[in-house]
Amino acid sequence: MKSVTYEEFKGYGPCWLETSEGRRKLERIGRRKERWTAVDILDLPDSEVSAEDKLWAVLRPELIEEVTLHEFACRCAGACPWCWRGFRGEERIWTWNIKL
């Protein structure tokens, strides 16, 4: 299973780094383990890390295989068709109708 260190994770630019309180919280959590898997992050208590922050943290190829991320994106799109605006010009690229 893929994993990252606390230092590698900081390289993703989490918003918690923007405040001194957030940096302290991230360090306190990050230093608990040498390496973190997606499951480790998702298992953090909701009182410490919001579901939104957990998803932001784990939905990346450094922690989840790209084929699995693609499958997840397709399932999300299928479960939420009203979230899509449709094609953008001739590029045929889907765009979100909601803020993620």
Steps between C-alpha positions, in 0.01 A plus 500: 500500500630845411604732780653843558701661776391811685766700312378370162144586593596857586628530143140474373430842648220430748310812607584421861849635428353848454456566873719434803215311667453287189873428475510388865194278450643346182833432669333349808301262280773439242767401751290214640616263228808467283295423188132560425271302269165622366328271752701652787391848397137402451502334844593825676222614736247738346554725801859556378466500123189578295377262232575767239863528618539122509381468140730784392787318667445154354362558149840517336717251309766502772255310723249332267569332166400721206266236359314496833483880508356496149240240597405708805462814287279313251281363779466846654405643163245226445349548844471876456401575138340831600847620606619515141446790259593301193765541234709816484541608140654259256749373758235261633619542857252456782486779756355503850188699571581501873806595701693198625 
